[in-house]
Amino acid sequence: MAEHRFIVPRPDDEEDLFEMLIGRKVTAKRQVDQPAPTGLGVVGVYVDDELEPAVLVYADFKLVIGAGGALSMVPVGAVEDAIDEKEIPKNLFDNFSEILNVSSSLFNDKRHNAKRVKLGSAHLFPEDTPDQVKANLVPGAEQTTLDVQLTIAGGYGGGRFLAVLL
């Protein structure tokens, strides 16, 4: 795979982006020594100009439901119902996919005229995620990984956001 010059965003960059998108206070707390994802969630695969995978993002189930719901102002009760049902409704998957799409800006280093990434695909994790993507979705060094716990104000909860530069 080609060498990429993308950046690992800071937790406050993640906070700012989510706040701008969903219009609610968001806090991000860095996590360390977390295991590879195993639970239900969504994975975004970002590709470079050559359409090669460059960045992977995993968002856990509760973050997908909470942020997806907050984006379109779904009532908190409906978000809680979706959590109780332990499945990601299509509308919340689509909403979170849009959050992933906008999140591509976090990885582009504008100061160095670096290559740019764009969202290539979004998958339900683990069932619809390609095996090669799963194999690369492992937290690593701080220089190549951002692993944060995001909390969304207003009763929307939050969850894990893991970004891995390839």
Buried (B, 14 or more C-beta within 10 A) or exposed (E): EEEBEBBBBBBEBBBBBBBEBBEBEBBBEEBEEEEEBEEBBBBBBBBBEEEBBBBBBBBBBBBBBBBBBBBEEBEBEBBBEBBEEEBBBEBBBBBBBBBBBEBBBBBBEEEEEBBBBBBBBBBBBBEEBEEEBBEBBEBEEEEBBBBBBBBBEBBBBBBBBBBBBB
